[in-house]
Amino acid sequence: MAGDVEARVNRELKRFGYRSGRTAGETIEPAREWDALQSDFRTPSRRSLPPLLALEPEVVGLIKLYIVQRNTADLMMDDCNRIHQKIAESGADPQIVEAYAQARDAFEEAVDRLGKAGDSVSRALAASESGS
């Protein structure tokens, strides 16, 4: 039952760019990641976005930072899920619960950084569209 719930949650999160099972040393292909994450930046007035290499270098730099932050948040979410699974299997051992609390705090901070990076990308895209 818990596996079914986790699978459903992962399917829903995947719609927003989350990928479980990433590794810290995984090679990130910015152009491919940008293709997958463009929906984060579409608006009613901006229905499509150019490929990564067609954007201004400053915007590309912000997008790459966003991609790194996204991957970091995914890794941290996976860490939270692993520790949560340990709690489910072993019970609420205080050390494991504390490890989960620390991992969750780190994940929440990573999500905050991701949000700020996303805001920077949105502002840069809007500025490049208006020619500023």
N, C-alpha and C positions, 0 to 999 in steps of 0.2 A: 504494500500500500504506500509506504513512504517513498519507494522508488518511483511509483506512478506519479505521485505529486511532484517529486523533483524533476521528472522528465517533462511534465506539463509546464512547470515553472521555467525550465531551461528553454523549451520551445517558445514560450511567450517572450522571454528575455532575448532570444536570438533575433526576434523581429526588430529589436533595438540595437543590434550589433554585438551583443554578448556572445562569446564563444567559450565554452568550458574546455578544459584540457589544454590550455596554452601552457607553454613552458617559459621560464624566465629567459632562457637563452635563444628562444625562437626568433628566427629572422623575420623581420617585419618588412613587408613590401608596401611602401606608402601608397603607390598608385592603386593597388588592389584594395587596400584598406579604405582608401578614399571612395572608391566605387561602392563599397559596401556601406559606408557611413554617410553618404551624401544626404540620405533622407533626414538626418539630424538637422540639416540646414535648409531644407526646402520650406518655402512659405507660399501662401496663395499667389504672391507676386513673383516668386522665384521658384518655378516648378521644376526647372532643370539647372544643373550646374555643369560647368566645363570640367574636362579631365584635369587631374592634378597638374600636369606639366603645362597646361594652357593658362594657368593662373600666375599672378605676379609672385616673384620670389618671397616677398614678405608674407603673403597669404599662405604660400606653400609651407613656410617655416612654422606658422601658427597651426596649420593643419597637421603637420608632422608632430608637433607638441601634443595636439589633441589626440592623435593616434597613440602616442606613447602613453598618455594618461589613461586612455581607454583600455589599452592592454594591461596596464598596471592595475586598474580597478578590476578587470576580469580575473587576473591572477589572485588578487586579494579576496575576491568573492569565492573563488574556488577554495582558497585556504579556509575561509569561514565555513564553507560547506563540509570540508574534510573534518574540521574540528567538531562541528555540529554532529556529524555522523558518529564520531568517537563518543560524544555524550550520549547519543541514542543507543549505542552498543554497550557502553561501559557504565552508564549511570552518571549522575551529576557529581563526579569527583571534583573537589574544589580547584585543583590545579588545572584540570581540563576546562572547567568553566571560566577560570581566570584567563587562560590562553585564548578562549573564544572571545571574551570581552575585549582583550587587547587586539585581537585580529579584527574584530568588528569595528572598534574605534579607528584602527588604521584604514579599514575599508571606507568608513564614512568620510575620513579626511581625503582619501583618494577620490571619492565621488565629488567632494567639494572642489578639488583641484580640476577634475574633469569638467565640472560645470563652468568654472571660470575660464578654462581653455576653450570650451565651446562658445561662451559669450564673446571671447576675443575673435574667434573665427567668424562668428556671425557679424560682428561689427566690421571686420576687415572685408568680408564679402560685400556688405552693404556699401562700404566706402569705395570699393573697386567698381561696383556697379554704377555709382553716382559720379565716378571720375574724380573723387577727392583724393 
